[in-house]
Amino acid sequence: MTVRTSVASRPATDHRVVLAIVSIGVLLSSLDLFIVNVALPDMARDLGAADLSGLSWVLNAYAIVFAALLVPAGRLGDRGSNRTVFLLGLGLFVLGSGLCALAWNVPSLVGFRVAQAVGAAMLTPSSLGLVLATTPAASRATAVRLWVAFGGLGAALGPVIGGLLVEIDWRWVFLVNVPIGLAAIVLGLRKLPDSRGDGGPLPDMVGALLLIGAIATMILALVKGHDWGWTSPGVLLAFAAAVVFGVGFIVSSARHHSPILDPALLRAPNFTLMATNGVFFQVAFAGMLLSIVLWAQNVWEWSALRTGLAIAPGPLVVPIVAILAGRLIARVGAGPVIAAGGAAFAAGLLWWASAITLEPDYAGGILGGMLVTGLGVGLTLPTAFAAGTAGLPPQRFATGSAVLSAARQIGLAVGVAVVVATLGSPVGPHETLEAFQRTWYVTAAIAVLAGWIGLGTRKPRVIAAQPDPEVA
């Protein structure tokens, strides 16, 4: 059977136009991971939540469902049409956003957030699948770096935009997605090419359910470990369920003729290496972001908006570095650039450990480390994602990118757990400073480890998409 991955029945679209359209969806889904955090107190007051612990499921439900569905959604796009999956996912995300703004209590809000997460899981891998399928082989690495950079903008803009919108009403945190998402859907219907999938038999649906169960229960255990207790029956049961589901997924994949995760993917150049790097670097990234937010708000007693503005310079560096890094990669290779990114990220954390004081001093304490960690993210994340996808066969673009994205989500959950564990419950200002310094030292070591893993990156042979004879 001949695999076709090019434009099927509409005029060819410039790959830069495709990147611009799908990046809107990626930006919205990434933005939503960060924008909601600052609105939680206002949501609690308006919806009558007794405390923030119950409302935390507004964040946790999104994170669990998003991570769990990424790989099955990617396989769905590779089998059928990434254009269709992307537009359906974006439509569901926009619908979920509008419903979140109409939520009347906490359970309804959590339910609508799940709908958002399903849409985000559908649009994320299919968006990169479209970019890779329409971009010339020589330009794919640059396109992937830009795709990742747009996701990084969500981290920069989320707390700031969230803080501004909460001043109006917390419901605008969700409503802002609707007009932007609808505009992207209209453009997508007109401009996005219909890249064909392999059109093969239905993939292993039992394996898909087992994979969803494995990732969902693992993320559940990680995000609730602190609240429930790491040795509590709930957390231990969740970890045990993750192992059982994971083993079942491996067995099912080995026996099925069309597995959700093709074992050949794991043998693609740099793929497994970059997935591993993604887990460790996202542990460090989550630790960095959560720790500095906690420091600014709990120790320096800054508002959410002021904290968001303080964080913004770091992530805003990411797109600039992602673009400029291309020349450096061409000269020294991806491995040294990823290693340098891990070292730079660690240097920013060590900056905080040595420079931050109990008295607020943004310029002397936070800003320098924020910019250096931004440099590290810009060197590492886009480069690692490009290296991980460069050797993928065209008919597995979306599935491969979904696996890499899922690895990053697992890393984020682990990173939060690491921060909670290393901070502990310090008493008094000096113990608090020592606890945060300890957290930054541990997180810096993890960033260096991620960079060392990335140093093993090899230059893969880029696989070009086959031309469609009906179009040619």
MOQUIGI-V862108 format. One record per residue. N is the residue number from 0. PHI is phi in whole degrees, -180 to 180 (NA if undefined). OMEGA is omega in whole degrees, -180 to 180 (NA if undefined). Layout:
n: {N	N}
phi: {PHI	PHI}
omega: {OMEGA	OMEGA}
This chain:
n: {0	1	2	3	4	5	6	7	8	9	10	11	12	13	14	15	16	17	18	19	20	21	22	23	24	25	26	27	28	29	30	31	32	33	34	35	36	37	38	39	40	41	42	43	44	45	46	47	48	49	50	51	52	53	54	55	56	57	58	59	60	61	62	63	64	65	66	67	68	69	70	71	72	73	74	75	76	77	78	79	80	81	82	83	84	85	86	87	88	89	90	91	92	93	94	95	96	97	98	99	100	101	102	103	104	105	106	107	108	109	110	111	112	113	114	115	116	117	118	119	120	121	122	123	124	125	126	127	128	129	130	131	132	133	134	135	136	137	138	139	140	141	142	143	144	145	146	147	148	149	150	151	152	153	154	155	156	157	158	159	160	161	162	163	164	165	166	167	168	169	170	171	172	173	174	175	176	177	178	179	180	181	182	183	184	185	186	187	188	189	190	191	192	193	194	195	196	197	198	199	200	201	202	203	204	205	206	207	208	209	210	211	212	213	214	215	216	217	218	219	220	221	222	223	224	225	226	227	228	229	230	231	232	233	234	235	236	237	238	239	240	241	242	243	244	245	246	247	248	249	250	251	252	253	254	255	256	257	258	259	260	261	262	263	264	265	266	267	268	269	270	271	272	273	274	275	276	277	278	279	280	281	282	283	284	285	286	287	288	289	290	291	292	293	294	295	296	297	298	299	300	301	302	303	304	305	306	307	308	309	310	311	312	313	314	315	316	317	318	319	320	321	322	323	324	325	326	327	328	329	330	331	332	333	334	335	336	337	338	339	340	341	342	343	344	345	346	347	348	349	350	351	352	353	354	355	356	357	358	359	360	361	362	363	364	365	366	367	368	369	370	371	372	373	374	375	376	377	378	379	380	381	382	383	384	385	386	387	388	389	390	391	392	393	394	395	396	397	398	399	400	401	402	403	404	405	406	407	408	409	410	411	412	413	414	415	416	417	418	419	420	421	422	423	424	425	426	427	428	429	430	431	432	433	434	435	436	437	438	439	440	441	442	443	444	445	446	447	448	449	450	451	452	453	454	455	456	457	458	459	460	461	462	463	464	465	466	467	468	469	470	471}
phi: {NA	-87	-88	-118	-131	-104	-66	-96	-141	-134	-58	-61	-108	-57	-62	-70	-67	-59	-60	-64	-68	-69	-66	-62	-64	-63	-63	-64	-67	-70	-57	-69	-69	-114	-73	-75	-54	-72	-92	-57	-60	-68	-61	-60	-66	-72	-93	74	-74	-64	-153	-80	-65	-68	-72	-61	-68	-62	-86	-67	-62	-62	-65	-67	-67	-59	-65	-70	-95	-57	-69	-59	-66	-64	-65	-62	-66	-66	-76	-106	-142	-65	-61	-63	-64	-62	-68	-64	-63	-66	-62	-66	-64	-65	-61	-61	-63	-63	-68	-59	-67	-99	-57	-108	-157	-64	-58	-66	-65	-63	-62	-70	-67	-62	-61	-58	-65	-61	-62	-64	-66	-74	-78	-66	-69	-68	-64	-70	-58	-66	-62	-67	-72	-104	-95	-56	-53	-69	-106	-65	-60	-64	-63	-66	-60	-69	-60	-66	-63	-63	-62	-64	-61	-60	-66	-77	-86	-54	-62	-70	-63	-60	-62	-69	-70	-63	-62	-85	-171	-62	-66	-69	-59	-95	-62	-62	-72	-67	-66	-67	-65	-64	-62	-66	-64	-60	-64	-64	-62	-88	-115	-72	-76	-97	-74	-80	-91	-75	61	-80	-66	-57	-70	-66	-71	-63	-61	-62	-65	-66	-66	-59	-63	-64	-69	-63	-71	-66	-63	-58	-62	-71	-78	-106	-57	-70	-70	-87	98	-66	-107	-71	-56	-63	-70	-63	-66	-65	-64	-63	-63	-61	-66	-63	-62	-63	-63	-62	-64	-61	-64	-65	-66	-68	-96	-90	-76	-136	-68	-61	-113	-64	-56	-63	-59	-67	-95	-65	-53	71	-63	-64	-61	-74	-65	-66	-58	-62	-61	-68	-68	-71	-59	-66	-63	-62	-63	-62	-66	-66	-66	-74	-65	-62	-63	-64	-86	-93	-96	-85	59	-85	-74	-62	-66	-65	-64	-60	-65	-68	-79	-53	-57	-63	-61	-67	-72	-57	-62	-65	-65	-59	-73	-72	-67	-56	-66	-67	-62	-63	-88	-115	97	-70	-56	-61	-68	-63	-63	-64	-64	-63	-67	-65	-61	-62	-62	-64	-68	-67	-58	-62	-60	-98	-106	-72	-122	-67	-84	-58	-153	-65	-63	-85	-105	-88	-57	-60	-64	-65	-67	-71	-65	-62	-61	-63	-64	-63	-79	-88	-60	-63	-67	-66	-67	-65	-66	-70	-97	-63	-97	-76	-69	-55	-76	-129	-59	-69	-63	-62	-66	-66	-62	-64	-67	-64	-61	-65	-65	-63	-60	-61	-65	-64	-61	-62	-63	-62	-63	-60	-70	-78	-72	65	-130	-68	-117	89	-64	-71	-65	-64	-61	-64	-66	-69	-61	-61	-63	-68	-64	-64	-65	-63	-63	-66	-64	-64	-61	-61	-65	-65	-61	-66	-62	-82	-62	-108	-81	-84	-81	-74	-98	-86	-71	-78	-69	-88	-63	-71	-90	-64}
omega: {-179	180	179	-178	-176	-175	-172	-169	180	-179	-179	-180	178	-177	177	175	177	180	-179	-178	-176	179	176	178	180	180	-179	-178	177	179	-175	177	-174	-172	-174	-175	-174	-177	-174	180	180	176	-178	-180	-174	-176	176	178	-178	178	-177	-176	178	-180	179	178	172	176	-173	-179	178	-177	-177	-177	180	-178	-174	-174	-175	-175	176	178	177	178	177	178	180	-179	-176	-177	178	177	-179	-179	179	-177	176	178	179	177	178	178	179	178	178	179	179	179	176	180	180	-175	-177	175	-176	180	179	179	179	179	179	175	176	177	175	-177	177	177	180	179	179	-173	-174	-179	-179	178	178	175	178	-180	-178	-177	-176	-177	175	-174	-176	-176	-174	-178	178	180	179	178	179	178	178	-178	177	175	178	177	178	178	-179	-173	-175	-179	-179	-180	179	179	179	-177	179	177	176	178	-177	-179	178	175	179	-178	-178	180	-169	-178	180	180	179	177	179	178	179	178	-179	178	-177	-167	-173	177	-179	-180	-174	176	-177	176	-177	180	178	178	-177	-177	175	177	179	180	178	178	177	179	-179	-178	-178	-179	177	179	178	-180	-177	-176	-179	-178	-178	-177	-176	-174	-174	178	179	179	-179	-179	179	178	180	177	179	179	179	179	-179	179	-179	178	178	178	179	-180	-179	-180	-179	-176	-173	-179	179	-176	177	179	-180	179	179	178	-177	178	177	-177	174	-172	-179	179	-178	174	178	176	-180	179	-176	-178	178	171	179	-179	179	178	178	-173	-179	-177	-178	175	179	180	-176	-174	-174	-178	178	177	176	176	179	-179	179	177	179	178	180	-178	-169	-177	-180	178	179	176	-171	-179	180	180	-180	179	-176	-176	-178	-180	-180	178	-180	-177	-172	-178	-177	-176	178	179	177	178	178	178	178	179	179	179	178	180	178	178	177	174	180	-178	-178	-171	-175	179	180	176	-178	177	-174	-176	-177	-175	-171	-166	-178	179	179	180	-179	175	175	175	180	178	-179	177	-171	-169	-179	-178	-180	180	178	179	-179	-178	-173	-177	-178	172	-176	-178	178	180	-175	180	180	179	178	178	179	178	178	177	179	180	177	178	179	180	178	-179	177	179	179	180	180	-178	-176	178	-178	180	-177	179	179	-175	-177	175	178	178	180	179	179	177	177	179	-179	176	-179	-179	177	179	178	178	178	178	178	178	178	176	-179	-179	-179	-178	176	178	-176	172	-177	-179	-178	177	179	179	179	-177	180	179	-179	NA}
